[in-house]
């Protein structure tokens, strides 16, 4: 699992994704995050198979109406004189699947995102890898499962099969009714190289009505096992066992009554579902769902379904889409022993800013969920990672209408009655991010500027002006050293772990947010300002990012020698229990520090 590294060494988004950071397959390091797999040693003096696993263990697909998948590319810094170190896209070796299922590698001259107005989907590949032991010298190593390796193991493609199950269970989750979910499942032997459609239907449940009936399924994409061939082209081993998931086209489906409705703000009439997609069962529970009904245990945010903002009623319009999550399984039988590998795939909407990187990546989030603490302090590594974080923050700001975000956040505060002042916190009403919000607001800047025809979004302009110079590592280090106290003040803390929560919420340190403390869920100008997390609460850096940033800030401010602050922080930090996932992430970080990934 490649974790986020400084931009010069970070691969970028790709139509042939094979890493958590959506990197092209040619840049994917051999560092799999292994799910459960069989661990059996077989074979005498011959090559012994120990386990199989997917590389990558998970991937993100993106919907698109075009029949041609997006080509591969990497992120890199703009090398031009006036590029100012910004992220640009660089084409990377791409696999095209021929009619007989064989892969053909080529290097695109450019990246095309649309075909006659239709978005190209991101369709990730999965490679099957193996950990093997040499029967002669007893050494273990990992390598792709290829035709020659299968022969060494005394097996062939006949020994392999794949099962992909994808589903959309969002409506089922809200209704508490499994019959409102829809699932597609295919099992394909490795000798079958056709494309297989993933047609989803709702399960039959006694006493309920299925949302998606068997005679009118929802397409969730395609699955295909590539035909391996003994060849090496453009540095790509074409004999490796690969599969590909191609997501759906980005369609919306609904019951016959889902024809048209007004937008909640402008009251403009919009078509909900095109006629040919009005195929859902109107008697299903999803078509009568209402988040205000006490029968339902609603997830947060509670208003993220079509119909939630309708003026006359908050009843669901019964609309769903063709996004999905899925599990991938490989079964390999070698000399009478079955081995299994598991992976995951997620299909979401297109990325309309692929050259702008989020400041919290999927790898960042996964590391944070396992409570991965920062590595022991190393000046160059720490400075490079924090510099990369601020570069990504600038890229995020370049897409953000801070004026609109601020207005929405303040409106939500007012609607929830959360605008009262609390000592030690910034304002949460109209004074937020103005000269009245000192010391949080920068009093040297005119943050009271009203929108004008020439500058309709003054807050967005200020945010861009502030973050652009901080994308330069030398300017950033000077800023962190000179304004260390201000950085501590401005950065919104992450939520505390359970073990860090005091019995009395008011006693939980302010360097951690406490979900029981109402004010910690209020939107204000702390960084990142007025941005929302997945549950609509104020967004923050991950725990690991926050701890690493504050560690560096304290070192720069005090001029301490390497190791002092980190030792103090570790001594005061409760020990976290070890887990296999944490051990793996630590190994990945260790390898990265020893030998950084090259572009």
C-alpha positions in Angstrom: 0.0 0.0 0.0 1.9 3.1 -1.2 1.5 5.9 1.4 1.5 9.5 0.4 5.0 10.8 -0.3 6.4 14.2 -1.5 5.1 15.1 -4.9 8.3 14.6 -6.9 8.1 10.9 -6.0 4.3 10.4 -6.0 2.6 8.8 -9.0 -0.7 10.3 -10.0 -4.2 9.4 -11.1 -4.6 6.8 -13.8 -7.1 5.0 -15.9 -5.2 1.8 -15.1 -5.0 2.3 -11.4 -3.1 -0.1 -9.3 -2.4 1.7 -6.0 -4.2 3.5 -3.3 -3.0 6.8 -4.6 -4.4 5.9 -8.0 -1.0 5.5 -9.5 -0.2 3.9 -12.9 0.6 0.2 -12.8 4.2 0.8 -14.0 4.9 2.9 -10.8 3.3 0.5 -8.3 5.8 -0.6 -5.7 5.8 -4.2 -4.5 4.2 -3.4 -1.1 0.8 -5.1 -0.9 -1.5 -4.7 2.0 -2.5 -8.4 2.2 -6.0 -9.4 3.1 -6.6 -12.9 4.4 -4.9 -15.5 2.2 -4.0 -19.1 2.7 -0.5 -19.8 4.0 0.4 -23.4 3.2 3.8 -24.6 2.1 3.6 -27.3 -0.6 6.0 -29.0 -2.9 9.2 -30.8 -2.0 12.4 -29.5 -3.7 10.4 -27.6 -6.3 9.1 -24.0 -6.0 6.7 -23.8 -3.1 3.6 -21.5 -3.1 3.1 -19.8 0.3 0.3 -17.4 -0.4 -1.4 -15.3 -3.2 -2.7 -11.8 -3.0 -3.9 -8.9 -5.2 -1.8 -6.0 -6.2 -3.3 -3.5 -5.4 -5.4 -4.8 -2.6 -8.0 -2.1 -3.4 -8.7 0.3 -6.2 -11.0 3.2 -7.1 -12.9 3.1 -10.4 -14.7 6.1 -11.8 -17.9 6.2 -13.8 -18.0 7.3 -17.4 -20.2 7.1 -20.4 -17.5 6.5 -23.0 -16.6 2.9 -24.1 -12.9 3.8 -23.9 -11.3 3.8 -20.5 -9.1 6.6 -19.4 -5.4 6.2 -20.2 -2.7 6.1 -17.5 -0.9 9.1 -16.2 1.3 10.2 -13.3 1.5 13.3 -11.2 4.7 15.4 -11.5 5.8 18.9 -10.9 5.6 21.3 -13.8 9.2 21.5 -15.2 8.7 24.7 -17.1 10.3 28.0 -16.0 6.9 29.5 -15.1 5.3 26.3 -13.7 5.9 27.4 -10.1 6.1 23.8 -9.0 2.5 23.0 -9.6 1.2 19.5 -10.3 0.8 18.5 -13.9 -0.1 15.2 -15.6 2.4 13.0 -17.4 1.2 10.2 -19.7 2.3 6.7 -18.5 2.4 3.3 -20.1 -1.2 2.1 -20.6 -2.7 -1.3 -21.3 -5.3 -1.7 -24.1 -7.3 -4.9 -24.2 -7.5 -6.5 -27.6 -10.6 -8.4 -28.9 -9.1 -11.7 -27.8 -8.4 -10.5 -24.3 -4.7 -10.0 -24.7 -3.1 -6.8 -23.3 -1.2 -4.3 -25.6 0.9 -1.7 -23.8 1.5 1.7 -25.4 2.6 5.2 -24.3 -0.1 7.8 -25.0 1.0 11.1 -26.5 -1.6 12.9 -24.5 -4.5 12.3 -22.1 -8.1 12.6 -23.4 -10.8 12.7 -20.7 -13.9 12.8 -23.0 -15.1 11.2 -26.2 -17.7 13.4 -28.0 -18.8 14.7 -24.6 -18.8 11.4 -22.8 -16.4 11.0 -19.9 -13.9 8.2 -20.1 -14.2 5.8 -17.1 -11.3 4.8 -14.9 -11.2 1.0 -15.1 -8.6 -0.4 -12.7 -6.5 -3.6 -13.2 -5.7 -6.1 -10.5 -2.6 -8.3 -10.7 -2.4 -11.6 -8.9 0.9 -11.9 -6.9 2.4 -14.8 -5.1 4.8 -15.3 -2.2 6.9 -18.3 -3.0 9.8 -20.3 -1.6 12.6 -21.7 -3.7 12.8 -25.4 -3.0 16.5 -25.4 -3.7 17.9 -22.6 -1.5 14.9 -22.0 0.8 14.7 -18.3 0.1 11.3 -16.6 0.0 10.3 -13.8 -2.4 7.2 -12.2 -3.9 6.5 -11.9 -7.6 3.6 -11.6 -10.0 1.8 -14.9 -10.7 2.7 -15.4 -14.3 2.6 -18.3 -16.9 6.2 -19.3 -16.2 5.6 -19.3 -12.4 2.5 -21.4 -12.8 4.5 -23.9 -14.8 7.1 -24.0 -12.1 4.4 -24.7 -9.5 3.0 -27.5 -11.7 -0.2 -25.6 -12.5 -1.9 -23.8 -15.4 -4.6 -21.2 -15.9 -7.1 -24.0 -15.4 -6.3 -23.9 -11.7 -7.5 -20.3 -11.4 -10.9 -18.7 -11.1 -12.2 -15.2 -10.1 -15.4 -14.1 -8.4 -16.4 -10.4 -8.3 -19.5 -9.3 -6.3 -20.5 -5.6 -6.5 -23.4 -4.0 -4.8 -25.1 -0.7 -4.0 -26.7 -0.9 -0.5 -27.3 2.8 0.2 -31.1 2.6 0.0 -31.1 -0.6 1.9 -29.0 1.0 4.7 -31.4 3.9 5.0 -34.6 1.8 4.9 -33.3 -1.1 6.9 -34.7 -3.3 4.2 -32.2 -5.6 2.3 -34.6 -5.7 -0.6 -33.8 -2.1 -1.4 -30.2 -3.0 -2.2 -29.0 -4.5 -5.5 -26.2 -6.9 -6.1 -24.4 -8.4 -9.1 -22.0 -11.4 -8.9 -20.0 -13.3 -11.6 -17.5 -16.2 -11.3 -15.1 -16.5 -14.2 -12.4 -19.1 -14.8 -9.0 -17.7 -15.8 -9.4 -19.4 -19.2 -12.4 -17.3 -20.1 -11.3 -13.9 -21.5 -14.7 -12.4 -22.5 -16.2 -9.3 -20.9 -18.9 -10.2 -18.4 -21.7 -7.8 -17.7 -22.5 -7.1 -14.0 -26.3 -7.0 -13.9 -27.6 -6.2 -10.4 -30.9 -7.2 -8.9 -32.4 -6.9 -5.5 -32.6 -10.0 -3.2 -36.0 -11.6 -2.6 -37.1 -10.9 1.0 -40.2 -12.3 2.6 -42.8 -9.6 3.2 -41.0 -6.9 1.2 -40.9 -5.7 -2.3 -37.6 -5.8 -4.3 -36.4 -2.4 -5.6 -34.7 -3.8 -8.7 -36.6 -6.7 -10.2 -34.9 -9.7 -12.0 -36.4 -8.8 -15.4 -35.1 -5.2 -15.3 -31.6 -5.2 -13.7 -29.3 -2.3 -13.2 -25.9 -2.6 -15.0 -23.0 -2.0 -12.7 -20.2 -2.4 -15.2 -18.1 -5.3 -16.6 -15.5 -7.8 -15.4 -12.8 -9.4 -17.6 -9.9 -11.8 -17.1 -7.0 -10.8 -19.4 -5.3 -13.4 -21.6 -1.7 -13.6 -20.4 0.9 -14.0 -23.2 4.7 -14.8 -22.8 6.0 -11.5 -23.9 7.7 -8.3 -22.5 6.8 -5.0 -24.1 7.6 -1.5 -22.9 8.9 -3.0 -19.7 5.5 -4.7 -19.0 5.4 -8.5 -18.4 2.3 -9.5 -20.4 2.4 -13.0 -18.9 1.2 -11.8 -15.5 -2.4 -12.9 -14.5 -4.5 -9.7 -14.5 -8.2 -8.9 -14.3 -10.0 -5.6 -14.9 -13.1 -4.0 -13.5 -14.8 -1.5 -15.8 -17.5 0.6 -13.9 -20.9 1.6 -15.1 -21.7 4.7 -17.2 -23.1 7.0 -14.5 -26.8 6.5 -15.0 -29.7 7.3 -12.6 -32.7 5.1 -12.1 -36.0 5.5 -10.5 -39.7 4.4 -10.4 -42.2 5.4 -13.1 -43.2 8.5 -11.1 -39.6 9.9 -11.0 -40.2 12.2 -13.9 -39.4 15.8 -12.9 -39.1 18.0 -9.9 -38.1 21.6 -9.0 -34.7 22.4 -7.6 -34.9 23.5 -3.9 -33.3 26.8 -4.4 -34.2 28.2 -7.8 -37.5 26.2 -8.3 -36.3 25.3 -11.8 -37.9 22.1 -13.1 -35.4 19.3 -13.8 -35.8 15.9 -15.3 -35.2 13.3 -12.5 -34.8 10.1 -14.5 -34.9 9.7 -18.3 -37.9 7.5 -19.4 -35.9 4.4 -20.3 -34.4 4.3 -16.7 -37.7 4.5 -14.9 -37.6 0.8 -14.1 -37.7 0.5 -10.3 -40.5 -1.1 -8.3 -42.7 1.8 -6.9 -43.9 -0.6 -4.2 -40.4 -0.9 -2.7 -39.8 0.7 0.7 -37.2 3.1 -0.7 -39.9 4.9 -2.7 -41.7 5.9 0.5 -38.6 6.6 2.7 -38.6 9.8 4.7 -35.6 10.8 7.0 -38.0 12.5 9.4 -39.8 9.3 10.1 -38.8 7.9 13.5 -38.9 4.4 12.1 -35.6 4.9 10.4 -32.1 4.9 11.9 -30.7 7.5 9.5 -27.0 7.8 8.8 -25.4 11.2 8.8 -25.5 13.4 6.9 -29.3 12.6 6.9 -30.2 14.8 3.9 -28.1 13.1 1.2 -30.8 11.5 -0.9 -33.0 12.8 -3.7 -36.1 14.4 -2.3 -34.6 15.4 1.1 -34.6 19.1 0.1 -38.0 19.2 -1.6 -40.2 22.0 -0.2 -43.5 20.1 0.0 -42.2 16.9 1.5 -38.9 15.2 2.4 -40.1 11.9 1.0 -37.6 10.0 -1.2 -38.2 10.2 -4.9 -37.0 6.5 -5.1 -33.9 7.5 -7.2 -30.7 5.5 -7.2 -27.5 5.4 -9.3 -25.0 2.9 -10.6 -22.1 3.5 -8.2 -21.1 0.4 -6.2 -18.6 -1.2 -3.9 -17.3 -4.7 -4.5 -15.2 -7.6 -3.3 -12.9 -9.6 -5.6 -11.7 -13.1 -4.8 -9.2 -15.3 -6.6 -9.0 -19.1 -6.1 -5.9 -20.9 -7.1 -5.5 -24.7 -6.8 -1.9 -26.0 -6.8 -1.2 -29.7 -6.2 -4.5 -30.2 -4.5 -4.3 -27.2 -2.2 -6.6 -24.2 -2.6 -5.2 -20.7 -2.0 -7.4 -17.6 -2.0 -6.7 -13.8 -2.4 -9.2 -11.0 -1.6 -9.4 -7.4 -2.9 -11.8 -4.5 -3.0 -13.0 -2.1 -5.6 -15.0 1.1 -5.3 -16.9 2.8 -8.2 -17.6 6.5 -7.7 -18.2 9.7 -9.8 -15.6 11.1 -12.2 -12.7 13.3 -10.9 -13.1 16.6 -12.6 -9.8 18.0 -11.3 -7.4 15.1 -11.7 -4.3 17.3 -11.5 -5.3 18.7 -8.1 -4.5 16.4 -5.2 -6.6 16.3 -2.0 -4.7 17.1 1.2 -6.0 13.9 2.8 -5.6 10.9 0.5 -7.1 7.4 0.8 -3.7 6.1 2.1 -3.6 9.0 4.7 -7.1 8.0 5.9 -6.3 4.3 6.1 -3.1 4.9 8.1 -5.1 7.2 10.4 -7.8 4.6 11.0 -5.1 2.2 12.3 -3.8 5.0 14.5 -0.4 5.0 12.8 1.8 7.4 14.7 4.4 9.5 12.9 7.8 7.8 12.3 10.7 8.8 14.5 11.8 12.3 13.6 14.0 12.6 10.5 14.4 16.2 9.4 14.5 15.7 5.7 11.7 13.2 5.7 9.4 15.3 8.0 10.0 18.5 6.1 9.4 16.9 2.8 6.1 15.3 3.9 4.8 18.5 5.5 5.9 20.5 2.4 3.9 18.0 0.3 0.9 18.4 2.6 0.9 22.2 2.1 1.3 21.8 -1.7 -1.8 19.6 -1.7 -3.6 22.1 0.6 -2.8 24.8 -2.0 -4.1 22.6 -4.8 -7.3 22.0 -2.8 -7.7 25.7 -2.2 -7.4 26.4 -5.9 -10.7 24.5 -6.4 -12.5 25.9 -3.4 -15.1 28.7 -3.4 -14.3 29.7 0.2 -17.0 32.4 0.1 -19.7 29.9 -0.6 -18.3 27.4 1.9 -18.2 30.0 4.6 -21.7 31.1 4.0 -23.0 27.5 4.1 -21.0 26.8 7.3 -22.3 29.8 9.1 -25.9 29.1 7.9 -25.6 25.6 9.3 -24.3 26.9 12.6 -27.3 29.3 12.8 -29.8 26.6 11.9 -28.5 24.4 14.6 -28.3 27.2 17.2 -24.6 27.0 17.5 -23.4 30.6 17.1 -22.9 31.4 20.8 -19.4 32.4 21.7 -17.2 30.0 23.7 -14.0 31.2 25.2 -10.9 30.0 23.4 -12.7 29.3 20.1 -13.1 31.5 17.0 -16.4 33.2 16.2 -19.1 31.0 14.5 -21.3 33.7 13.2 -21.0 36.6 10.7 -17.9 37.8 12.5 -16.0 34.7 11.5 -13.0 35.3 9.4 -13.3 39.1 9.7 -11.2 41.6 11.6 -13.4 40.9 14.6 -12.1 37.3 14.6 -8.7 38.2 15.9 -6.4 36.4 16.8 -7.5 33.8 14.3 -8.1 36.2 11.4 -5.0 38.0 10.1 -5.5 41.6 11.1 -3.0 42.7 8.5 -5.4 41.6 5.7 -8.6 43.3 4.7 -11.0 40.4 5.3 -14.1 42.7 5.3 -13.8 43.3 1.6 -17.3 42.9 0.0 -17.7 41.1 -3.3 -17.4 43.2 -6.4 -18.0 42.5 -10.1 -14.2 42.4 -10.5 -13.8 40.1 -7.4 -17.0 38.2 -6.6 -15.2 35.8 -4.3 -12.8 37.8 -2.1 -12.3 35.1 0.5 -11.3 32.6 -2.1 -8.7 35.1 -3.5 -7.3 35.6 0.0 -7.0 31.9 0.6 -5.2 31.4 -2.7 -2.8 34.3 -2.0 -2.0 32.9 1.5 -1.4 29.3 0.4 0.5 29.8 -2.9 3.8 30.9 -1.3 3.6 28.1 1.3 3.8 25.6 -1.5 7.5 26.4 -1.6 9.4 24.4 1.0 11.8 27.2 1.9 9.1 29.8 2.4 7.0 27.2 4.3 9.8 26.3 6.8 10.4 30.0 7.5 6.7 30.5 8.1 6.4 27.6 10.4 9.4 28.8 12.4 8.4 32.4 12.6 4.7 31.8 13.2 4.7 28.6 15.3 2.2 29.8 17.8 -0.1 31.0 15.1 0.0 27.6 13.4 -0.9 25.9 16.7 -3.9 28.3 16.9 -5.1 28.0 13.3 -5.0 24.3 12.6 -8.2 22.5 13.6 -7.3 19.5 15.9 -8.5 16.0 14.9 -11.0 14.0 17.0 -9.5 12.2 20.0 -9.2 8.5 20.3 -11.4 6.8 22.9 -8.4 6.4 25.2 -7.8 10.1 25.1 -11.3 11.2 26.1 -11.7 12.4 29.7 -14.8 11.3 31.7 -15.8 15.0 31.6 -15.9 16.3 28.0 -14.7 19.7 29.2 -11.5 18.1 30.5 -10.5 16.6 27.2 -7.5 18.6 26.0 -8.3 21.3 23.4 -5.6 19.7 21.2 -8.1 17.0 20.5 -11.8 17.4 19.6 -14.4 15.6 21.7 -17.6 14.6 19.9 -19.5 15.1 23.2 -18.4 18.7 23.3 -20.9 20.6 21.1 -18.5 23.4 20.2 -16.1 20.9 18.6 -18.7 20.2 15.9 -19.2 23.9 14.9 -17.9 25.3 11.7 -15.4 28.1 12.0 -12.3 29.5 10.3 -9.7 27.1 11.7 -7.9 25.3 8.9 -9.2 23.8 6.8 -11.9 26.5 7.0 -15.6 25.6 6.6 -14.8 22.3 4.8 -17.0 19.3 5.7 -16.1 15.8 6.6 -18.1 12.8 5.4 -20.5 13.2 8.3 -20.9 16.9 7.7 -18.8 17.8 10.7 -15.9 20.3 10.3 -13.0 18.6 8.4 -9.5 18.4 10.0 -6.1 16.9 9.1 -5.6 13.3 10.1 -4.2 12.6 13.5 -0.9 11.5 11.9 -0.7 14.7 9.8 -1.5 16.9 12.8 1.0 15.3 15.1 3.7 15.4 12.4 3.0 19.0 11.7 3.0 20.1 15.3 6.2 18.1 16.0 8.0 19.9 13.2 6.6 23.3 14.2 7.9 22.9 17.8 11.3 21.8 16.6 11.6 24.8 14.2 10.5 27.2 16.9 12.8 25.9 19.7 15.7 24.9 17.5 15.8 21.5 19.3 18.2 18.8 18.1 16.7 15.9 16.3 14.8 13.5 18.5 14.0 15.7 21.5 10.4 16.7 20.8 9.5 13.3 19.4 10.9 11.6 22.5 8.9 13.8 24.8 5.7 13.3 22.7 6.1 9.5 22.7 6.8 9.4 26.4 3.5 11.3 27.1 1.5 9.3 24.5 -0.4 6.2 25.7 1.0 3.1 24.0 -1.3 1.8 21.2 -1.8 -2.0 20.8 0.0 -3.5 17.9 -1.9 -4.9 14.9 -0.9 -6.7 11.7 -2.0 -3.7 9.6 0.1 -1.3 11.7 3.1 -3.6 11.3 2.6 -3.6 7.6 2.3 0.2 7.3 5.4 0.6 9.5 7.3 -1.7 7.1 6.1 0.3 4.1 7.2 3.6 5.7 10.5 2.1 6.6 11.2 1.0 3.1 10.1 4.3 1.7 12.6 6.2 4.0 15.4 3.9 3.0 14.7 4.0 -0.7 12.2 6.7 -1.9 10.1 5.9 -4.9 11.4 7.5 -8.1 9.2 9.1 -10.7 
